[in-house]
Each structure stands twice: as C-alpha cells, then as structure tokens.
Amino acid sequence: MCLGIPAKVIELYEANGMKMAKVDFGGVVKEACMEYVPEVKIGDYTIVHVGFALSILDEKEAFETMELLKQIEALGEEGTAA
C-alpha cells in the first residue's frame, strides 16, 4: 500500500532547475519536489508521496488527515502491546 502524508511547506527554493521545498511532517523536516504543484506557497499543506508533492490541501483537511494517521498508529501500537 502506498500512502501520501500531509506536510506543511516551510521553505521554497530551486535546485537543478526544479521547484523544491522543505516540508514539515509534524516536526520532521524533509525535502520534497514541488513540480506537480507549481502554485504552492509557503504555509500551504501538500500531500507528499515518495518525495513529491501531489496536491495542495486546506489546513482543516490536513489536520483531519494527520489525526486519522495518529489514530491508525495508536491502533498499531495497541496491537503490538497485546
């Protein structure tokens, strides 16, 4: 299964002719390519999959998705504790 994760764009720049960004996954900062979402701005939330931003989402949708991912993680932790 493949999963795109919401991330907040905290810095935009160009590298080797490509639009890139530093994105924050709830405290973990990584680099991601923004070529598929050229209209992205600092402060926007994107869905990132294998280092590529695939779409822009609003803040409410990003937080809802992050909350669901936390719930899934918690269920997995419960299963390993049993």
N, C-alpha and C positions, 0 to 999 in steps of 0.2 A: 504494500500500500504506500502511496506517495502522499505527502502532506505539505501543504503550504502553510507557513506560520506568519501571523501578523507582526510587523515591525514598524517602528517609528523612524522616519528619515531625520537624521540629526546633522548631516553634512552632505553637500553635493559637490562633485568635482569631476573633472575629465581625466581619464587615464588611457593612453594609447588610442585616442580618438573616440573613446566610448564614455557615455554618461554613467558615472558611478556614484555610490553613496555609502556613507557609514550609516548603518541602521541599528536600532536598539531593540533587542528582543527581551524586554523586561529586565534589563540590567546587563545583558550580554551584548556587546557591540561587535558587529561583523561588517564586512564589505559586501555590497551587492550591486549587480548591474541594473541600471535603470533604463536601458534602451527600449524596453517594451512599454514603458510609461513615461514618455518624454515630457509630459506636462507636470510631473511630480514636483512638489515644493518641499522645502524644509518644514517639518512639522506634520506632514501628511503621513498616513499609515498605509502600508502596502502589504500585500500577500507575497512572501518570498518563498521560492522553492528552488533548491539547489543553487543558491546564489543569484537568482534572477527575480526581480520584482515582476509579478504577473498582472497585478491590478491595484488600483487605489481604492481604499475603503474609508468610510467615515469613522470618526473616533468611537462612536457608540457601537458600531458593528465590530470594530477591532477589539474593544473591551469585552464584548459579549463572547467573541471567539476565544480570546485569551482565558476567560473564565471557564468556558467549556473544556479547554485543554487542561486547565488546572484540575478540574473535576475528574477528567479521564486519568490524569497522573495519580490523583489520590486513590482512585479505584484500583489502579495497578499496584500501588503500594500496599493497599489492604490485602490484595490477593497474595502478595509475596510474604506478608506477615503471618498468614494463616498456616 
